[in-house]
Amino acid sequence: MALKCEQCDKSFDSKESFEQHNQAKHQKNKDVAETSKKGLGIKKKHVVLTITLVTVLAFSFWVYSFSTGPGKYDDFAKCLTEKDTKFYGAFWCPNCEQQKAVFGKSVKFVPYIECSPPDQRGQLEVCRDAEIESYPTWEFSDGSRLTGFRSLETLSSKSGCSLGGE
C-alpha cells in the first residue's frame, strides 16, 4: 500500500512515514498560511478601528466648533439681559424649546429663568413670586409681559435691543 503526498508528489511505504513527512514538511507551510490569514484579520481590524477613530474625532471636532465661537444673536441676547428682560420657561415646555432654538448658539446669553422643578410638579418659588402663569413668559423692564412663543423681531421691538445686521 503506497501512499502519495499530493503536495510534493512523494511516495511512502507506510502510513507512519507519510504522517511524519506531512508533519515535518507541510505542517510548517500550513502554520505560515494560518498566520498570514490571522495577520490579514488583524490588519482589517486595525483599518476598521482607525476609520472609526477618525470618524469619532471628526464628529467631535464638528460638535466642538459648533458649540464654541460667537453666535449670530450674542449681542442681542446680552442686550436683553442688560435691559432687565426675563424669559420664564419650563424644560418640558415645547414652546420654550422652540423659543430657545431661535437664538441658536446665542441661547447661552438669554436671560432664561427655569420655573419647573425636576419632577415637573408645581413651580419654583422664583416663578411663583413673579406670578408666572404660562410658558414662555417674557417680562420687560417696564413690567409688561408677553406670553407664548415670540419672534426675535417682536422681542427686539419690545425690549429696544437691536438684532444687529437684520
BELNORVEN-V167300 format. One record per residue. OMEGA is omega in radians with two decimals (999 if undefined). D_FIRST is the distance of its C-alpha to the first C-alpha in Angstrom with 1 decimal. Layout:
{{OMEGA | D_FIRST} {OMEGA | D_FIRST}}
//
This chain:
{{-3.13 | 0.0} {3.10 | 3.8} {-3.08 | 6.5} {3.09 | 9.9} {-3.12 | 13.3} {-3.09 | 15.6} {-3.09 | 18.6} {3.03 | 18.2} {3.08 | 15.6} {3.12 | 13.8} {-3.10 | 10.1} {-3.11 | 8.6} {-3.10 | 6.5} {3.12 | 7.4} {-3.13 | 8.9} {-3.13 | 12.2} {3.08 | 12.3} {3.14 | 11.5} {3.10 | 14.3} {3.10 | 16.6} {3.14 | 16.4} {-3.13 | 17.3} {-3.07 | 20.0} {-3.02 | 21.4} {-2.96 | 21.4} {3.12 | 21.6} {3.12 | 23.3} {3.13 | 26.4} {3.11 | 26.6} {3.12 | 26.3} {3.13 | 29.1} {3.14 | 31.2} {3.13 | 30.8} {3.11 | 31.8} {3.10 | 34.7} {3.11 | 35.8} {3.11 | 35.9} {3.12 | 37.9} {3.09 | 40.2} {3.11 | 40.9} {3.12 | 41.7} {3.12 | 44.0} {3.11 | 45.7} {3.12 | 46.3} {3.11 | 47.9} {3.12 | 50.1} {3.14 | 51.2} {3.12 | 52.0} {3.13 | 53.9} {3.12 | 55.7} {3.12 | 56.8} {-3.14 | 57.9} {3.13 | 59.9} {3.13 | 61.6} {3.13 | 62.5} {3.13 | 64.0} {3.12 | 65.9} {3.12 | 67.3} {3.13 | 68.3} {3.11 | 70.0} {3.14 | 71.9} {3.13 | 73.1} {-3.14 | 74.3} {-3.10 | 76.0} {3.11 | 77.7} {-3.04 | 78.9} {3.12 | 80.3} {-3.14 | 82.1} {-3.08 | 84.7} {3.04 | 87.9} {-3.09 | 88.1} {-3.06 | 90.2} {-3.13 | 92.8} {-3.09 | 93.0} {3.12 | 96.6} {-3.13 | 97.6} {3.11 | 95.9} {3.11 | 97.5} {3.11 | 100.9} {3.11 | 100.6} {3.14 | 100.2} {-3.12 | 103.2} {3.09 | 105.3} {3.03 | 104.6} {-3.14 | 102.7} {3.10 | 100.4} {3.11 | 97.4} {-3.13 | 96.9} {3.11 | 93.7} {-3.07 | 90.9} {-3.10 | 87.2} {-3.05 | 86.4} {-3.13 | 88.9} {3.13 | 87.4} {3.09 | 90.6} {3.10 | 90.6} {3.10 | 87.0} {3.14 | 88.1} {3.12 | 91.2} {-3.07 | 89.1} {-3.12 | 86.6} {3.10 | 89.4} {-3.13 | 90.0} {-3.13 | 86.3} {-3.10 | 85.6} {-3.10 | 89.4} {-3.14 | 89.2} {3.13 | 89.0} {-3.12 | 92.7} {-3.12 | 93.9} {-3.04 | 96.4} {3.07 | 94.3} {3.12 | 95.2} {-3.10 | 92.7} {-3.04 | 94.5} {2.98 | 91.7} {-3.09 | 90.4} {-3.12 | 86.6} {3.11 | 86.7} {-3.13 | 88.7} {3.12 | 91.4} {-3.06 | 95.0} {3.11 | 96.1} {-3.05 | 96.3} {-3.12 | 99.8} {-3.12 | 100.3} {3.04 | 100.0} {3.14 | 102.1} {3.14 | 104.8} {3.14 | 104.7} {3.10 | 104.9} {-3.08 | 101.8} {3.12 | 101.3} {-3.08 | 98.6} {-0.24 | 95.8} {3.02 | 95.8} {3.05 | 99.4} {3.09 | 100.7} {-3.08 | 103.9} {-3.03 | 106.0} {3.12 | 108.5} {3.12 | 111.4} {3.14 | 110.1} {-3.10 | 109.1} {2.97 | 105.7} {3.11 | 103.3} {-3.12 | 100.7} {3.12 | 97.4} {3.12 | 95.3} {3.10 | 97.4} {3.09 | 96.7} {3.12 | 96.9} {3.11 | 99.9} {3.13 | 101.7} {3.10 | 101.0} {-3.12 | 102.1} {-3.06 | 105.4} {-3.07 | 106.1} {-3.04 | 105.3} {3.12 | 106.7} {-3.13 | 103.4} {3.05 | 102.2} {-3.12 | 98.7} {-3.06 | 98.7} {-3.13 | 97.8} {999 | 97.7}}
//
